[in-house]
Amino acid sequence: MVQTEKVFIEVDGHQLGMFIETVNEDHPVLLFLHGGPGFPQYPMIKKSELRLEAEFTVCYWDQRGAGMSYNARTQGELTLDKAIKDTLEVTQFLKERFRKEKIYLFGHSWGALLGSVVASRFGEHYAAYIGSGQFGRHNQSNEETYQFLLHTAIEKGDQKAEKDIRAYTFDENFYQSQTYRKILSKYLTKYGGGMKRESYTQWDGLKEWFTCKEYTWGERFNLPKGVFASYDALSETMAKADATLLAPNFQMPVYIFQGKYDYQTSYKEAKRFFELIKAPHKQFYSFDNCAHSPFLEEASRVLSILKEEVLRTPIEKGTGKV
């Protein structure tokens, strides 16, 4: 039987909230870093067939400024450096709570940028890094997205979409453009390059969030506030980031789960990240019919890889060598 616990820890006078789920506290511990930024994915995962708790004690942490970790009075400025510090605090809490020398780190989208940096710089804490919707270079990824949307509109003869897309000229300031954000909102899901290959709209995400009984109503209403605050604070950092420069070397195995139709963090950029980083062991898994979330779209395959490959990769104690 799955045990779910809602936990808060205090970091620099601010409350960080998380859900911890387990069927056996002796299982390896996995910390899940959600994307967005500012979009906790616990409700989405609980509506899916992904049962990470079958193999891990899983921590779904709402990052500072998101969900149950949103408090405009105490959270302060939202930065990558602060997110790194918070991740280490949560990691240390989990290691002590479950008496583990190392834990597993799973990052999705923005969480894959954060997770890559943390795992690369503080490898002594982690048994493996797992990235899905792996972040590479956000600028180049979005340029691919723009071209994908335009070419798809042309192929489909969707003249309205083509006109809307051509009305915006892609440049390095894309993250500041409301026009570009509207194009993404309108057409990325429609053309199968968004959260899932099959339609998954913003309304689907909101429905999952607002019907998740583990959250209080106050925490549920924090979602839009957290998404906007987090994006405003971190969008420039993401737009200018190159994960291969921020996280070039790893002391532990690295596993990437990437959908070929991912146009939120592109397949090409994820592949480049994988090819350029150095790690004692690394594997790249392509999901041919998935977009941004293979762990939701092909949950059974992801769980099988985690069980049969990730958890069976031996690591020499204290060295990170396979």
Sequence and secondary structure as in RCSB ss.txt:
>XXXX:A:sequence
MVQTEKVFIEVDGHQLGMFIETVNEDHPVLLFLHGGPGFPQYPMIKKSELRLEAEFTVCYWDQRGAGMSYNARTQ
GELTLDKAIKDTLEVTQFLKERFRKEKIYLFGHSWGALLGSVVASRFGEHYAAYIGSGQFGRHNQSNEETYQFLL
HTAIEKGDQKAEKDIRAYTFDENFYQSQTYRKILSKYLTKYGGGMKRESYTQWDGLKEWFTCKEYTWGERFNLPK
GVFASYDALSETMAKADATLLAPNFQMPVYIFQGKYDYQTSYKEAKRFFELIKAPHKQFYSFDNCAHSPFLEEAS
RVLSILKEEVLRTPIEKGTGKV
>XXXX:A:secstr
  EEEEEEEEETTEEEEEEEEES TTS EEEEE  TTT   HHHHHTSS  GGGTSEEEEE  TTSGGG  TTTS
    HHHHHHHHHHHHHHHHHHTT S EEEEEETHHHHHHHHHHHH GGGEEEEEEES   BHHHHHHHHHHHHH
HHHHHHT HHHHHHHHTS   TTGGG HHHHHHHHHHTTTTT SSSSS   HHHHHHHHHT TTS HHHHHHHHH
HHHHHHHHHHHHHHT BHHHHS B SS EEEEEETT TTTTHHHHHHHHHH B SSEEEEEETT  S HHHHTHH
HHHHHIIIIITT    TTT   
